[in-house]
Amino acid sequence: MGDRIKDASFLSIIAKHHKEWVTTATGLGGGDYAEDIVQEAYLKIYKYANPEKIITDGKVNKGYVFFVIKSILFTLKKEQNKYIKIPIQDYKLSDDTDLSEQEGFQKICDLIDSYMLELQSKAKAENKESYWYDGKIFEMYRDSDLSIRGVAALTDISFVSIFHTLKHVKQDLRDKFQEDWDDYSNEDYELIK
């Protein structure tokens, strides 16, 4: 750790071009965050970079620093553009909502729930653990706000296995309820079984 503190002097060479880095961050769309992005770049460079890769014969490798700034900026933009999930229980029906559409959607949800229960009872009757496993993984994924990786971390099951299980279950649901979904999409709510 003591050697790393001595090595921090290479940052002063990089910081001599501070205004240029801020201009670069602003030009890439950093706006008001340009200064913060550059400061974050200094931290990333200090923490992860090898000083010999950045400074050669006393000259700063500007392409390397540019790449670090660009990477931080894109990460910031990605975080800003994430969607906010709103649980269906928190969704309030407004006065102009078409209730038949809501009823149609509820019918499809009920059909899926009853199908999943049917699969689980079939698993018990036939003593097949795969139906049970598929149903439990699907329910966990559907009923929580967890991603596939989140479910994997929670269950200690590989995310690839969970992905393939969900893919299989979703395909089964598509095959079983495609006609009902088409009726819903075409606003033929009374045709949903």
Backbone as JSON Lines, residues from 0, in Angstrom:
{"i":0,"aa":"M","n":[0.83,-1.19,0.0],"ca":[0.0,0.0,0.0],"c":[0.87,1.24,0.0]}
{"i":1,"aa":"G","n":[1.96,1.23,0.73],"ca":[2.85,2.39,0.78],"c":[3.45,2.71,-0.57]}
{"i":2,"aa":"D","n":[3.77,1.68,-1.38],"ca":[4.31,1.91,-2.71],"c":[3.29,2.58,-3.61]}
{"i":3,"aa":"R","n":[2.04,2.24,-3.45],"ca":[0.98,2.82,-4.28],"c":[0.83,4.31,-4.02]}
{"i":4,"aa":"I","n":[1.03,4.76,-2.78],"ca":[0.94,6.18,-2.46],"c":[2.04,6.95,-3.18]}
{"i":5,"aa":"K","n":[3.24,6.39,-3.23],"ca":[4.35,7.04,-3.96],"c":[4.03,7.12,-5.45]}
{"i":6,"aa":"D","n":[3.33,6.09,-5.98],"ca":[3.01,6.04,-7.4],"c":[1.93,7.05,-7.8]}
{"i":7,"aa":"A","n":[1.25,7.64,-6.84],"ca":[0.17,8.58,-7.15],"c":[0.69,9.85,-7.8]}
{"i":8,"aa":"S","n":[1.98,10.06,-7.82],"ca":[2.54,11.27,-8.43],"c":[2.26,11.34,-9.93]}
{"i":9,"aa":"F","n":[2.02,10.21,-10.57],"ca":[1.74,10.22,-12.0],"c":[0.41,10.93,-12.31]}
{"i":10,"aa":"L","n":[-0.48,11.0,-11.3],"ca":[-1.74,11.7,-11.5],"c":[-1.54,13.2,-11.7]}
{"i":11,"aa":"S","n":[-0.49,13.76,-11.08],"ca":[-0.25,15.2,-11.26],"c":[0.14,15.51,-12.7]}
{"i":12,"aa":"I","n":[0.8,14.56,-13.36],"ca":[1.15,14.76,-14.77],"c":[-0.13,14.72,-15.62]}
{"i":13,"aa":"I","n":[-1.02,13.81,-15.3],"ca":[-2.28,13.72,-16.03],"c":[-3.14,14.95,-15.76]}
{"i":14,"aa":"A","n":[-3.13,15.43,-14.52],"ca":[-3.97,16.57,-14.13],"c":[-3.51,17.88,-14.75]}
{"i":15,"aa":"K","n":[-2.31,17.93,-15.32],"ca":[-1.86,19.14,-16.01],"c":[-2.76,19.45,-17.2]}
{"i":16,"aa":"H","n":[-3.43,18.44,-17.72],"ca":[-4.33,18.6,-18.86],"c":[-5.79,18.64,-18.41]}
{"i":17,"aa":"H","n":[-6.03,19.06,-17.18],"ca":[-7.36,19.0,-16.59],"c":[-8.41,19.74,-17.43]}
{"i":18,"aa":"K","n":[-8.1,20.95,-17.87],"ca":[-9.07,21.71,-18.66],"c":[-9.42,20.97,-19.95]}
{"i":19,"aa":"E","n":[-8.43,20.32,-20.53],"ca":[-8.68,19.56,-21.76],"c":[-9.61,18.38,-21.48]}
{"i":20,"aa":"W","n":[-9.43,17.72,-20.32],"ca":[-10.29,16.58,-19.97],"c":[-11.72,17.05,-19.73]}
{"i":21,"aa":"V","n":[-11.87,18.2,-19.07],"ca":[-13.21,18.74,-18.8],"c":[-13.87,19.11,-20.13]}
{"i":22,"aa":"T","n":[-13.11,19.71,-21.03],"ca":[-13.64,20.06,-22.36],"c":[-14.06,18.79,-23.11]}
{"i":23,"aa":"T","n":[-13.27,17.75,-23.0],"ca":[-13.59,16.48,-23.65],"c":[-14.88,15.9,-23.07]}
{"i":24,"aa":"A","n":[-15.0,15.9,-21.76],"ca":[-16.2,15.36,-21.1],"c":[-17.43,16.18,-21.48]}
{"i":25,"aa":"T","n":[-17.27,17.49,-21.57],"ca":[-18.38,18.36,-21.98],"c":[-18.76,18.08,-23.42]}
{"i":26,"aa":"G","n":[-17.78,17.92,-24.27],"ca":[-18.02,17.65,-25.68],"c":[-18.7,16.31,-25.93]}
{"i":27,"aa":"L","n":[-18.47,15.36,-25.06],"ca":[-19.1,14.05,-25.19],"c":[-20.51,14.02,-24.61]}
{"i":28,"aa":"G","n":[-20.95,15.16,-24.06],"ca":[-22.31,15.24,-23.54],"c":[-22.39,15.2,-22.03]}
{"i":29,"aa":"G","n":[-21.29,15.46,-21.36],"ca":[-21.27,15.42,-19.9],"c":[-22.0,16.58,-19.25]}
{"i":30,"aa":"G","n":[-22.09,17.7,-19.95],"ca":[-22.82,18.87,-19.44],"c":[-22.32,19.31,-18.08]}
{"i":31,"aa":"D","n":[-23.25,19.44,-17.15],"ca":[-22.93,19.89,-15.79],"c":[-22.1,18.86,-15.01]}
{"i":32,"aa":"Y","n":[-22.08,17.63,-15.49],"ca":[-21.36,16.57,-14.81],"c":[-19.91,16.42,-15.28]}
{"i":33,"aa":"A","n":[-19.48,17.26,-16.21],"ca":[-18.15,17.1,-16.82],"c":[-17.04,17.08,-15.77]}
{"i":34,"aa":"E","n":[-17.06,18.0,-14.85],"ca":[-16.02,18.06,-13.8],"c":[-16.04,16.78,-12.95]}
{"i":35,"aa":"D","n":[-17.24,16.33,-12.59],"ca":[-17.36,15.11,-11.79],"c":[-16.87,13.89,-12.56]}
{"i":36,"aa":"I","n":[-17.15,13.86,-13.85],"ca":[-16.7,12.75,-14.68],"c":[-15.18,12.69,-14.73]}
{"i":37,"aa":"V","n":[-14.55,13.84,-14.86],"ca":[-13.09,13.9,-14.9],"c":[-12.51,13.45,-13.55]}
{"i":38,"aa":"Q","n":[-13.1,13.91,-12.46],"ca":[-12.63,13.48,-11.14],"c":[-12.78,11.97,-10.98]}
{"i":39,"aa":"E","n":[-13.89,11.44,-11.46],"ca":[-14.1,9.99,-11.41],"c":[-13.05,9.28,-12.27]}
{"i":40,"aa":"A","n":[-12.7,9.88,-13.4],"ca":[-11.67,9.3,-14.28],"c":[-10.33,9.23,-13.54]}
{"i":41,"aa":"Y","n":[-9.99,10.28,-12.81],"ca":[-8.75,10.26,-12.03],"c":[-8.76,9.09,-11.04]}
{"i":42,"aa":"L","n":[-9.91,8.9,-10.37],"ca":[-10.0,7.81,-9.4],"c":[-9.86,6.44,-10.08]}
{"i":43,"aa":"K","n":[-10.53,6.28,-11.22],"ca":[-10.45,5.0,-11.94],"c":[-9.02,4.75,-12.42]}
{"i":44,"aa":"I","n":[-8.39,5.77,-12.92],"ca":[-7.01,5.63,-13.4],"c":[-6.09,5.27,-12.24]}
{"i":45,"aa":"Y","n":[-6.26,5.95,-11.13],"ca":[-5.43,5.66,-9.96],"c":[-5.63,4.23,-9.46]}
{"i":46,"aa":"K","n":[-6.9,3.82,-9.46],"ca":[-7.22,2.52,-8.89],"c":[-6.85,1.36,-9.82]}
{"i":47,"aa":"Y","n":[-7.07,1.52,-11.13],"ca":[-6.95,0.37,-12.02],"c":[-5.81,0.44,-13.05]}
{"i":48,"aa":"A","n":[-5.35,1.62,-13.35],"ca":[-4.41,1.76,-14.47],"c":[-2.96,1.55,-14.04]}
{"i":49,"aa":"N","n":[-2.18,1.11,-14.99],"ca":[-0.75,0.97,-14.81],"c":[-0.11,2.28,-15.29]}
{"i":50,"aa":"P","n":[0.62,3.0,-14.43],"ca":[1.18,4.3,-14.82],"c":[2.03,4.25,-16.09]}
{"i":51,"aa":"E","n":[2.69,3.12,-16.34],"ca":[3.53,3.02,-17.53],"c":[2.71,3.01,-18.81]}
{"i":52,"aa":"K","n":[1.44,2.59,-18.73],"ca":[0.59,2.6,-19.92],"c":[0.07,3.99,-20.24]}
{"i":53,"aa":"I","n":[-0.01,4.83,-19.24],"ca":[-0.58,6.16,-19.44],"c":[0.49,7.2,-19.75]}
{"i":54,"aa":"I","n":[1.62,7.1,-19.07],"ca":[2.68,8.1,-19.25],"c":[3.91,7.43,-19.84]}
{"i":55,"aa":"T","n":[4.28,7.91,-21.01],"ca":[5.46,7.38,-21.69],"c":[6.38,8.56,-22.0]}
{"i":56,"aa":"D","n":[7.6,8.51,-21.52],"ca":[8.58,9.58,-21.71],"c":[8.02,10.94,-21.29]}
{"i":57,"aa":"G","n":[7.26,10.96,-20.2],"ca":[6.72,12.2,-19.67],"c":[5.49,12.72,-20.39]}
{"i":58,"aa":"K","n":[5.03,12.0,-21.42],"ca":[3.85,12.43,-22.17],"c":[2.66,11.54,-21.8]}
{"i":59,"aa":"V","n":[1.51,12.19,-21.71],"ca":[0.29,11.49,-21.33],"c":[-0.33,10.84,-22.57]}
{"i":60,"aa":"N","n":[-0.73,9.6,-22.44],"ca":[-1.46,8.91,-23.5],"c":[-2.9,9.41,-23.46]}
{"i":61,"aa":"K","n":[-3.19,10.41,-24.28],"ca":[-4.5,11.08,-24.23],"c":[-5.62,10.15,-24.68]}
{"i":62,"aa":"G","n":[-5.33,9.22,-25.56],"ca":[-6.35,8.27,-26.0],"c":[-6.86,7.4,-24.86]}
{"i":63,"aa":"Y","n":[-5.94,7.01,-23.99],"ca":[-6.31,6.18,-22.84],"c":[-7.23,6.95,-21.9]}
{"i":64,"aa":"V","n":[-6.86,8.2,-21.61],"ca":[-7.67,9.03,-20.71],"c":[-9.02,9.32,-21.36]}
{"i":65,"aa":"F","n":[-9.02,9.59,-22.66],"ca":[-10.26,9.82,-23.39],"c":[-11.18,8.61,-23.26]}
{"i":66,"aa":"F","n":[-10.63,7.42,-23.42],"ca":[-11.43,6.2,-23.31],"c":[-12.02,6.06,-21.91]}
{"i":67,"aa":"V","n":[-11.25,6.37,-20.88],"ca":[-11.74,6.27,-19.5],"c":[-12.89,7.26,-19.29]}
{"i":68,"aa":"I","n":[-12.73,8.48,-19.77],"ca":[-13.78,9.5,-19.63],"c":[-15.04,9.06,-20.39]}
{"i":69,"aa":"K","n":[-14.86,8.57,-21.59],"ca":[-15.99,8.13,-22.4],"c":[-16.72,6.96,-21.74]}
{"i":70,"aa":"S","n":[-15.97,6.04,-21.17],"ca":[-16.56,4.9,-20.5],"c":[-17.39,5.34,-19.29]}
{"i":71,"aa":"I","n":[-16.86,6.24,-18.51],"ca":[-17.59,6.74,-17.33],"c":[-18.85,7.48,-17.77]}
{"i":72,"aa":"L","n":[-18.75,8.28,-18.81],"ca":[-19.9,9.03,-19.31],"c":[-21.0,8.09,-19.8]}
{"i":73,"aa":"F","n":[-20.64,7.05,-20.54],"ca":[-21.64,6.11,-21.03],"c":[-22.28,5.34,-19.9]}
{"i":74,"aa":"T","n":[-21.51,5.01,-18.88],"ca":[-22.09,4.35,-17.71],"c":[-23.09,5.26,-17.02]}
{"i":75,"aa":"L","n":[-22.76,6.55,-16.91],"ca":[-23.66,7.53,-16.3],"c":[-24.94,7.64,-17.12]}
{"i":76,"aa":"K","n":[-24.82,7.74,-18.43],"ca":[-26.0,7.85,-19.3],"c":[-26.87,6.6,-19.19]}
{"i":77,"aa":"K","n":[-26.24,5.45,-19.12],"ca":[-26.98,4.19,-19.01],"c":[-27.77,4.15,-17.71]}
{"i":78,"aa":"E","n":[-27.16,4.59,-16.62],"ca":[-27.85,4.61,-15.33],"c":[-29.02,5.6,-15.34]}
{"i":79,"aa":"Q","n":[-28.83,6.73,-16.03],"ca":[-29.89,7.74,-16.08],"c":[-31.08,7.28,-16.91]}
{"i":80,"aa":"N","n":[-30.85,6.38,-17.87],"ca":[-31.91,5.96,-18.77],"c":[-32.61,4.67,-18.37]}
{"i":81,"aa":"K","n":[-32.3,4.16,-17.19],"ca":[-32.94,2.93,-16.76],"c":[-34.43,3.18,-16.52]}
{"i":82,"aa":"Y","n":[-35.21,2.15,-16.79],"ca":[-36.64,2.24,-16.56],"c":[-36.94,2.02,-15.08]}
{"i":83,"aa":"I","n":[-37.96,2.66,-14.63],"ca":[-38.42,2.48,-13.25],"c":[-39.56,1.48,-13.28]}
{"i":84,"aa":"K","n":[-39.42,0.39,-12.52],"ca":[-40.47,-0.6,-12.45],"c":[-41.49,-0.17,-11.41]}
{"i":85,"aa":"I","n":[-42.76,-0.28,-11.8],"ca":[-43.84,0.04,-10.88],"c":[-44.64,-1.24,-10.68]}
{"i":86,"aa":"P","n":[-44.71,-1.75,-9.46],"ca":[-45.48,-2.98,-9.22],"c":[-46.94,-2.78,-9.61]}
{"i":87,"aa":"I","n":[-47.56,-3.8,-10.14],"ca":[-48.93,-3.72,-10.62],"c":[-49.9,-3.37,-9.49]}
{"i":88,"aa":"Q","n":[-49.55,-3.72,-8.24],"ca":[-50.42,-3.41,-7.12],"c":[-50.48,-1.9,-6.89]}
{"i":89,"aa":"D","n":[-49.43,-1.17,-7.26],"ca":[-49.39,0.27,-7.04],"c":[-50.06,1.03,-8.18]}
{"i":90,"aa":"Y","n":[-50.46,0.35,-9.22],"ca":[-51.04,1.01,-10.38],"c":[-52.49,1.35,-10.08]}
{"i":91,"aa":"K","n":[-52.82,2.6,-10.21],"ca":[-54.18,3.07,-9.95],"c":[-54.93,3.19,-11.27]}
{"i":92,"aa":"L","n":[-56.15,2.68,-11.27],"ca":[-56.98,2.82,-12.46],"c":[-57.51,4.25,-12.53]}
{"i":93,"aa":"S","n":[-57.38,4.87,-13.68],"ca":[-57.92,6.2,-13.84],"c":[-59.34,6.1,-14.38]}
{"i":94,"aa":"D","n":[-60.05,7.2,-14.39],"ca":[-61.45,7.2,-14.82],"c":[-61.61,6.89,-16.3]}
{"i":95,"aa":"D","n":[-60.6,7.2,-17.11],"ca":[-60.71,6.99,-18.54],"c":[-60.21,5.61,-18.98]}
{"i":96,"aa":"T","n":[-59.9,4.73,-18.04],"ca":[-59.41,3.38,-18.36],"c":[-60.57,2.53,-18.84]}
{"i":97,"aa":"D","n":[-60.32,1.78,-19.9],"ca":[-61.32,0.86,-20.43],"c":[-61.33,-0.38,-19.55]}
{"i":98,"aa":"L","n":[-62.42,-0.57,-18.81],"ca":[-62.49,-1.69,-17.87],"c":[-62.51,-3.02,-18.58]}
{"i":99,"aa":"S","n":[-63.05,-3.09,-19.79],"ca":[-63.05,-4.37,-20.49],"c":[-61.63,-4.79,-20.84]}
{"i":100,"aa":"E","n":[-60.75,-3.82,-21.09],"ca":[-59.34,-4.13,-21.33],"c":[-58.71,-4.7,-20.08]}
{"i":101,"aa":"Q","n":[-59.0,-4.09,-18.93],"ca":[-58.49,-4.58,-17.66],"c":[-59.02,-5.98,-17.36]}
{"i":102,"aa":"E","n":[-60.31,-6.18,-17.64],"ca":[-60.91,-7.49,-17.4],"c":[-60.28,-8.55,-18.32]}
{"i":103,"aa":"G","n":[-60.01,-8.18,-19.58],"ca":[-59.36,-9.09,-20.51],"c":[-57.97,-9.48,-20.04]}
{"i":104,"aa":"F","n":[-57.23,-8.48,-19.58],"ca":[-55.88,-8.74,-19.08],"c":[-55.94,-9.64,-17.84]}
{"i":105,"aa":"Q","n":[-56.92,-9.36,-16.97],"ca":[-57.07,-10.18,-15.76],"c":[-57.42,-11.62,-16.12]}
{"i":106,"aa":"K","n":[-58.23,-11.8,-17.16],"ca":[-58.57,-13.17,-17.6],"c":[-57.32,-13.92,-18.03]}
{"i":107,"aa":"I","n":[-56.47,-13.25,-18.79],"ca":[-55.23,-13.9,-19.25],"c":[-54.34,-14.24,-18.06]}
{"i":108,"aa":"C","n":[-54.22,-13.32,-17.12],"ca":[-53.41,-13.59,-15.91],"c":[-53.98,-14.78,-15.13]}
{"i":109,"aa":"D","n":[-55.3,-14.84,-15.01],"ca":[-55.93,-15.96,-14.31],"c":[-55.71,-17.27,-15.04]}
{"i":110,"aa":"L","n":[-55.78,-17.23,-16.38],"ca":[-55.52,-18.44,-17.17],"c":[-54.09,-18.93,-16.95]}
{"i":111,"aa":"I","n":[-53.15,-18.02,-16.92],"ca":[-51.75,-18.4,-16.71],"c":[-51.57,-18.99,-15.31]}
{"i":112,"aa":"D","n":[-52.18,-18.34,-14.31],"ca":[-52.07,-18.85,-12.94],"c":[-52.65,-20.25,-12.82]}
{"i":113,"aa":"S","n":[-53.82,-20.46,-13.41],"ca":[-54.43,-21.79,-13.31],"c":[-53.61,-22.83,-14.08]}
{"i":114,"aa":"Y","n":[-53.02,-22.43,-15.19],"ca":[-52.16,-23.34,-15.95],"c":[-50.93,-23.72,-15.13]}
{"i":115,"aa":"M","n":[-50.33,-22.75,-14.44],"ca":[-49.16,-23.05,-13.62],"c":[-49.53,-23.97,-12.45]}
{"i":116,"aa":"L","n":[-50.7,-23.77,-11.86],"ca":[-51.16,-24.68,-10.8],"c":[-51.4,-26.08,-11.36]}
{"i":117,"aa":"E","n":[-51.95,-26.13,-12.57],"ca":[-52.18,-27.41,-13.23],"c":[-50.86,-28.15,-13.47]}
{"i":118,"aa":"L","n":[-49.84,-27.4,-13.88],"ca":[-48.53,-28.01,-14.09],"c":[-47.97,-28.58,-12.79]}
{"i":119,"aa":"Q","n":[-48.12,-27.83,-11.71],"ca":[-47.59,-28.3,-10.43],"c":[-48.35,-29.53,-9.92]}
{"i":120,"aa":"S","n":[-49.66,-29.55,-10.11],"ca":[-50.4,-30.75,-9.67],"c":[-50.06,-31.93,-10.58]}
{"i":121,"aa":"K","n":[-49.8,-31.65,-11.86],"ca":[-49.36,-32.71,-12.78],"c":[-48.0,-33.25,-12.35]}
{"i":122,"aa":"A","n":[-47.14,-32.36,-11.87],"ca":[-45.82,-32.78,-11.4],"c":[-45.95,-33.72,-10.2]}
{"i":123,"aa":"K","n":[-46.86,-33.39,-9.3],"ca":[-47.06,-34.27,-8.13],"c":[-47.64,-35.61,-8.56]}
{"i":124,"aa":"A","n":[-48.6,-35.58,-9.46],"ca":[-49.26,-36.82,-9.89],"c":[-48.3,-37.73,-10.65]}
{"i":125,"aa":"E","n":[-47.48,-37.15,-11.51],"ca":[-46.56,-37.95,-12.32],"c":[-45.18,-38.08,-11.67]}
{"i":126,"aa":"N","n":[-45.01,-37.44,-10.53],"ca":[-43.74,-37.46,-9.81],"c":[-42.59,-36.93,-10.69]}
{"i":127,"aa":"K","n":[-42.86,-35.84,-11.4],"ca":[-41.84,-35.22,-12.24],"c":[-41.43,-33.9,-11.6]}
{"i":128,"aa":"E","n":[-40.17,-33.84,-11.24],"ca":[-39.67,-32.64,-10.58],"c":[-39.46,-31.49,-11.55]}
{"i":129,"aa":"S","n":[-39.33,-31.79,-12.85],"ca":[-39.06,-30.71,-13.79],"c":[-40.23,-29.74,-13.89]}
{"i":130,"aa":"Y","n":[-41.49,-30.24,-13.87],"ca":[-42.64,-29.34,-13.89],"c":[-42.66,-28.47,-12.64]}
{"i":131,"aa":"W","n":[-42.39,-29.08,-11.52],"ca":[-42.39,-28.34,-10.26],"c":[-41.31,-27.25,-10.28]}
{"i":132,"aa":"Y","n":[-40.1,-27.63,-10.71],"ca":[-38.98,-26.7,-10.8],"c":[-39.31,-25.54,-11.73]}
{"i":133,"aa":"D","n":[-39.83,-25.85,-12.92],"ca":[-40.18,-24.81,-13.88],"c":[-41.19,-23.84,-13.28]}
{"i":134,"aa":"G","n":[-42.21,-24.4,-12.64],"ca":[-43.25,-23.55,-12.04],"c":[-42.72,-22.66,-10.94]}
{"i":135,"aa":"K","n":[-41.89,-23.21,-10.07],"ca":[-41.36,-22.42,-8.96],"c":[-40.43,-21.3,-9.45]}
{"i":136,"aa":"I","n":[-39.56,-21.61,-10.41],"ca":[-38.65,-20.59,-10.94],"c":[-39.46,-19.49,-11.63]}
{"i":137,"aa":"F","n":[-40.45,-19.88,-12.43],"ca":[-41.28,-18.89,-13.11],"c":[-42.01,-18.0,-12.12]}
{"i":138,"aa":"E","n":[-42.61,-18.6,-11.09],"ca":[-43.34,-17.81,-10.09],"c":[-42.4,-16.86,-9.35]}
{"i":139,"aa":"M","n":[-41.22,-17.32,-9.01],"ca":[-40.26,-16.47,-8.3],"c":[-39.88,-15.28,-9.17]}
{"i":140,"aa":"Y","n":[-39.63,-15.53,-10.43],"ca":[-39.24,-14.46,-11.36],"c":[-40.4,-13.49,-11.59]}
{"i":141,"aa":"R","n":[-41.6,-14.04,-11.8],"ca":[-42.76,-13.21,-12.1],"c":[-43.22,-12.39,-10.89]}
{"i":142,"aa":"D","n":[-43.2,-12.98,-9.71],"ca":[-43.77,-12.33,-8.54],"c":[-42.8,-11.42,-7.8]}
{"i":143,"aa":"S","n":[-41.55,-11.38,-8.21],"ca":[-40.59,-10.5,-7.54],"c":[-40.06,-9.5,-8.56]}
{"i":144,"aa":"D","n":[-39.36,-8.52,-8.06],"ca":[-38.74,-7.53,-8.94],"c":[-37.32,-7.93,-9.3]}
{"i":145,"aa":"L","n":[-36.98,-9.19,-9.09],"ca":[-35.62,-9.65,-9.34],"c":[-35.37,-9.92,-10.82]}
{"i":146,"aa":"S","n":[-34.16,-9.67,-11.23],"ca":[-33.73,-10.05,-12.57],"c":[-33.38,-11.53,-12.56]}
{"i":147,"aa":"I","n":[-33.02,-12.05,-13.73],"ca":[-32.6,-13.44,-13.81],"c":[-31.37,-13.66,-12.94]}
{"i":148,"aa":"R","n":[-30.44,-12.71,-12.98],"ca":[-29.24,-12.83,-12.14],"c":[-29.59,-12.73,-10.66]}
{"i":149,"aa":"G","n":[-30.6,-11.9,-10.34],"ca":[-31.04,-11.79,-8.96],"c":[-31.63,-13.09,-8.43]}
{"i":150,"aa":"V","n":[-32.44,-13.73,-9.27],"ca":[-33.0,-15.03,-8.89],"c":[-31.88,-16.05,-8.73]}
{"i":151,"aa":"A","n":[-30.9,-16.0,-9.64],"ca":[-29.77,-16.93,-9.56],"c":[-29.0,-16.74,-8.26]}
{"i":152,"aa":"A","n":[-28.77,-15.51,-7.89],"ca":[-28.03,-15.24,-6.65],"c":[-28.83,-15.7,-5.43]}
{"i":153,"aa":"L","n":[-30.13,-15.51,-5.49],"ca":[-30.98,-15.88,-4.36],"c":[-31.07,-17.4,-4.19]}
{"i":154,"aa":"T","n":[-31.08,-18.13,-5.3],"ca":[-31.29,-19.57,-5.24],"c":[-30.02,-20.39,-5.38]}
{"i":155,"aa":"D","n":[-28.9,-19.76,-5.69],"ca":[-27.65,-20.47,-5.96],"c":[-27.77,-21.44,-7.13]}
{"i":156,"aa":"I","n":[-28.59,-21.06,-8.1],"ca":[-28.74,-21.82,-9.35],"c":[-28.13,-20.96,-10.44]}
{"i":157,"aa":"S","n":[-27.46,-21.57,-11.38],"ca":[-26.79,-20.8,-12.43],"c":[-27.81,-19.99,-13.22]}
{"i":158,"aa":"F","n":[-27.42,-18.76,-13.57],"ca":[-28.34,-17.9,-14.3],"c":[-28.65,-18.46,-15.68]}
{"i":159,"aa":"V","n":[-27.74,-19.22,-16.24],"ca":[-27.98,-19.85,-17.55],"c":[-29.12,-20.86,-17.42]}
{"i":160,"aa":"S","n":[-29.1,-21.65,-16.35],"ca":[-30.16,-22.63,-16.12],"c":[-31.5,-21.92,-15.93]}
{"i":161,"aa":"I","n":[-31.5,-20.83,-15.17],"ca":[-32.74,-20.08,-14.94],"c":[-33.22,-19.46,-16.24]}
{"i":162,"aa":"F","n":[-32.29,-18.92,-17.03],"ca":[-32.66,-18.34,-18.32],"c":[-33.35,-19.37,-19.21]}
{"i":163,"aa":"H","n":[-32.75,-20.56,-19.32],"ca":[-33.33,-21.6,-20.18],"c":[-34.66,-22.09,-19.63]}
{"i":164,"aa":"T","n":[-34.79,-22.19,-18.32],"ca":[-36.06,-22.59,-17.72],"c":[-37.14,-21.58,-18.05]}
{"i":165,"aa":"L","n":[-36.83,-20.28,-17.86],"ca":[-37.82,-19.24,-18.15],"c":[-38.15,-19.2,-19.64]}
{"i":166,"aa":"K","n":[-37.16,-19.41,-20.47],"ca":[-37.38,-19.44,-21.91],"c":[-38.35,-20.57,-22.26]}
{"i":167,"aa":"H","n":[-38.14,-21.73,-21.66],"ca":[-38.99,-22.9,-21.89],"c":[-40.42,-22.62,-21.41]}
{"i":168,"aa":"V","n":[-40.57,-22.08,-20.22],"ca":[-41.9,-21.81,-19.67],"c":[-42.61,-20.74,-20.49]}
{"i":169,"aa":"K","n":[-41.9,-19.68,-20.87],"ca":[-42.51,-18.63,-21.67],"c":[-42.98,-19.17,-23.02]}
{"i":170,"aa":"Q","n":[-42.19,-20.05,-23.61],"ca":[-42.6,-20.64,-24.9],"c":[-43.84,-21.5,-24.71]}
{"i":171,"aa":"D","n":[-43.9,-22.27,-23.62],"ca":[-45.1,-23.06,-23.32],"c":[-46.32,-22.15,-23.18]}
{"i":172,"aa":"L","n":[-46.14,-21.04,-22.46],"ca":[-47.25,-20.11,-22.27],"c":[-47.68,-19.47,-23.59]}
{"i":173,"aa":"R","n":[-46.69,-19.13,-24.42],"ca":[-47.02,-18.58,-25.74],"c":[-47.83,-19.58,-26.56]}
{"i":174,"aa":"D","n":[-47.37,-20.82,-26.58],"ca":[-48.05,-21.86,-27.35],"c":[-49.48,-22.07,-26.84]}
{"i":175,"aa":"K","n":[-49.62,-22.07,-25.53],"ca":[-50.93,-22.36,-24.92],"c":[-51.9,-21.18,-25.04]}
{"i":176,"aa":"F","n":[-51.4,-19.96,-24.91],"ca":[-52.29,-18.8,-24.81],"c":[-52.13,-17.79,-25.95]}
{"i":177,"aa":"Q","n":[-51.52,-18.19,-27.05],"ca":[-51.31,-17.24,-28.15],"c":[-52.64,-16.71,-28.71]}
{"i":178,"aa":"E","n":[-53.61,-17.59,-28.84],"ca":[-54.9,-17.18,-29.37],"c":[-55.56,-16.14,-28.45]}
{"i":179,"aa":"D","n":[-55.5,-16.39,-27.14],"ca":[-56.08,-15.44,-26.18],"c":[-55.33,-14.11,-26.22]}
{"i":180,"aa":"W","n":[-54.02,-14.17,-26.36],"ca":[-53.24,-12.94,-26.42],"c":[-53.57,-12.15,-27.69]}
{"i":181,"aa":"D","n":[-53.75,-12.87,-28.8],"ca":[-54.14,-12.2,-30.05],"c":[-55.49,-11.53,-29.89]}
{"i":182,"aa":"D","n":[-56.43,-12.2,-29.22],"ca":[-57.74,-11.6,-28.96],"c":[-57.58,-10.34,-28.12]}
{"i":183,"aa":"Y","n":[-56.73,-10.39,-27.12],"ca":[-56.49,-9.23,-26.26],"c":[-55.87,-8.08,-27.08]}
{"i":184,"aa":"S","n":[-54.89,-8.41,-27.9],"ca":[-54.21,-7.39,-28.71],"c":[-55.16,-6.75,-29.72]}
{"i":185,"aa":"N","n":[-56.12,-7.54,-30.23],"ca":[-57.08,-7.02,-31.2],"c":[-58.32,-6.42,-30.54]}
{"i":186,"aa":"E","n":[-58.27,-6.3,-29.22],"ca":[-59.35,-5.73,-28.42],"c":[-60.64,-6.53,-28.52]}
{"i":187,"aa":"D","n":[-60.51,-7.83,-28.74],"ca":[-61.66,-8.74,-28.75],"c":[-61.71,-9.41,-27.38]}
{"i":188,"aa":"Y","n":[-61.97,-8.63,-26.34],"ca":[-61.86,-9.12,-24.97],"c":[-62.89,-10.21,-24.66]}
{"i":189,"aa":"E","n":[-64.05,-10.17,-25.34],"ca":[-65.09,-11.16,-25.06],"c":[-64.73,-12.54,-25.59]}
{"i":190,"aa":"L","n":[-63.73,-12.64,-26.5],"ca":[-63.33,-13.93,-27.05],"c":[-62.29,-14.66,-26.2]}
{"i":191,"aa":"I","n":[-61.76,-13.98,-25.2],"ca":[-60.77,-14.61,-24.32],"c":[-61.47,-15.67,-23.49]}
{"i":192,"aa":"K","n":[-60.91,-16.88,-23.48],"ca":[-61.56,-18.02,-22.83],"c":[-61.46,-17.95,-21.33]}
